[in-house]
Each structure stands twice: as structure tokens, then as C-alpha cells.
Amino acid sequence: MADITAATRRPAMHPTSTTPASPAARLAALVIAAFMLLVPAAVAAEGPMEPLKIAGSKGMHTFHVELARNQQERSRGLMYRRSLAADRGMLFDFGTDRSITMWMKNTYIPLDMIFIGSDHKVSRIAKETTPFSEDTIASGKPARYVLEVPGGTADRLGIRPGAEVSGKAIEGR
């Protein structure tokens, strides 16, 4: 019995055309589709900013932070960002003190993760986290918030465990 599949198969067509798509056109379409899948639309998206102050050994420093308050915002975090200004960050609010674990999946820039308790004091700092790592970064003890800032910030500003944190983003919560 002869294989008739190749003889009866129709070539790929452009959706609005009756002529077969060229190999170059098919390749271009595949490249565009792959690019759209790999690069999320909100790569450079930033949400509303709120000031957050931390007392370091070198004085009080004000960060302008995006807030990640729900699961969707916390899951995305700073993924896909290619840069983060020295005075910017993202504050994750987990609602109550609890054991928190984070990771750096799809995160291009090293970060300092500053774990903060409901008492508004820094409890732990994970410094210079590794971009793209799926290793777990744990709070060590219960914390309510995690502030992500550019890697090296905690050392540059002298932020240490026990430092006081204040601002509208955490006041009255």
C-alpha cells in the first residue's frame, strides 16, 4: 500500500490567502510567536509608589516602593525587570507574621530582601540574591513584609536587623 499522506497534504496557508506561506514567512511567524510568549507584556510595568523609611547606621533613607498585597502581585514581584533605581523597591505584604519563602525565578537583577515583622523592625536581610535562582530564600523567623531593593543597598545604607521601618505602606496595617 502506498503512503498518500504527502501527496494529499495541503501546504500551510496564510489565514486570509489561498496561496501557500513561504518558508521564510513561516519562520518569521514562529520567531514572533516565540518572542511574544517569552517576553511578558508588562516587563517594565510599575505600580503606584508609596514612601517607606528605614533607619540605617548612615541615617534615615526613604524608598519609593510598589506594593504587592495580593497573591497575583506577590507571585510576579520584580520578575522580568531589567533595572531598579537605587531609591526604589517593592514591598510584599503577607497580612500577618509567618514564615516566608521567596525566590529569584525570572528576576534579572540581584536584590537585597529585607524581612520585616509586624513590629516594623527588620528581622533578617538576604543580601545580593542570585538572579534567576530557584533556590528558596527564607525569612528565618516569622515576618509580615519583605522589602526588595537593589542588591548591595543594605550594606550601602547600613541597614541591619533591628532597624526601624516606617511609612504609610505599613502604618496602621
GINOR-V762276 format. One record per backbone hydrogen bond with DSSP energy under -1.0 kcal/mol. CO is the residue of the C=O (numbers start at 1). NH is the residue of the N-H. Records with the same first field share a line. If there is no record, write none. Layout:
CO=NH + NH
//
This chain:
4=8
5=9
12=21
14=17
19=14
22=26
23=27
24=28
25=29
26=30
27=31
28=32
29=33
30=34
31=35
32=36
33=37
34=38
35=39
40=43
42=45
50=65
52=63
53=166
54=61
56=59
59=56
61=54
63=52
64=89
65=50
66=91
68=93
70=74
71=75
72=76
73=77
76=79
78=81
85=88
87=64
89=66
90=148
91=68
92=146
98=143
100=139
102=137
104=107 + 132
106=80
107=132
110=151
111=129
112=149
113=126
114=147
115=123 + 124
116=144 + 145
117=120
120=165
121=117
122=162
124=115
126=113
130=133
133=104
137=102
139=141
143=98
144=94
145=116
146=92
147=114
148=90
149=112
150=153
152=156
153=157
154=159
157=58
158=57
160=163
163=122
164=55
166=53
167=170 + 171
170=173
//
